[in-house]
């Protein structure tokens, strides 16, 4: 089935799901890249109770936000699939009276 053949609301939620997965992946990658600043040897040499770098906070927020966006949009796609399955099941029902 083509992407363009899907209803608009399903298209939007699929794009949001892809975007959420990308944002979450970038958040994980960003945190891995900032890990040396958060808990690396340079951090051990200085005071441990100094502020955590802002890049790590942004990465964690991106991971959490992307995960929530992906979960919500995937939930809406699953709801649309259930609705379409119910419509097709009702259309296939035959009364033999």
C-alpha positions, 0 to 999 in steps of 0.5 A: 500500500502506498503512503499516499493512499493512506488517510491524511490523519494516518499520514500525519501520525506516521510522519510524527512517529518517524520524527519522534524516533529520529529525535529520540535517537538524536537525544541518545546520540547527543547524550553519548557524545556528552558523556565524557563531560558528564562523567569522564576523567576530566569531570573526576579531576574537578569538583563532582558537584559542579553543574552538568553540561546543558548539552546533556540536559537537552539530549535527555529532553530530546530522548524523552520528548521524542519517545513520548511523541513516537508513543503517542503517534503510534498509539493514534495509528493503532487506533486508526487501524482498529477502527478500519478493521472494525469498519471492514468487519462490519462491511463483510458481515452478511445477514442470511435472513 
